[in-house]
């Protein structure tokens, strides 16, 4: 079910307010049109006749059914320019959605397993980030994610391959199939990454239990939790998340598409926000899940009845949870305040 806001002033506010995106998989921004363009450029055969038939295949029953088609789409990415074009397209969209800062996940194992050099992956993405910063003023950084359905040894090998380009990514993440692959499976490699000074995040509590969130915090010692919606099942965990201001990068349309919350009206983000948890709104894999960050905001607010106060807090949470210096965060929050004043919602700042 798709929701639309009846209040045009709130819809405009959600679109215009400055925000950060902290949970987006760059491979998940590959629109069918670009997939087919890259397939033609690289002479890759696709098991779909055209763009329309590929879009029709975007009917997922769970995380794994999505991942199967996600990896098939990534098969068209072979050269540095392909990664550049993919990231450039996403960043153009992010700028139009008033994203000031994006921390972009990428999955090198998806590509190196197909013989794509690590340098092609990272250099293409990094060049797109730098060009977008120069051309559009958006801040963007890269987070290298390990695929949790693969082994920790494979993660160590991937890290070793990436280390010559260490200056081009700021952190490490953990994604892919959650169930049956608890965070502690990667305890040693995360400990090593921590010693290297990398920021640490991990997917936990999407389909997996609240116990996975505890493990990500205590065993992996991550700084943010990606998804984390199952934390709502554990009151002690909720209290810890609120007390320590550990941000959750929640992805509403992804949760709906993958049947975590089949109806957005039942999403627990409003309850977590009311409990003082630093939740944020993000798009995850927007090409596959029906919307980029502004679409996530608009549909979530239309479904749950949240208003300007929650919009301000969610946007501010995102700006404050990024891995950037305090001076930049303060400047971004000032831009957010100015936006709310300009749009006639100054009261939401005080309430937030």
Order of alpha helices (4+ residues) and beta strands (2+ residues): alpha-beta-alpha-alpha-alpha-alpha-beta-alpha-alpha-beta-alpha-beta-alpha-beta-alpha-beta-alpha-beta-alpha-alpha-beta-alpha-alpha-alpha-alpha-alpha
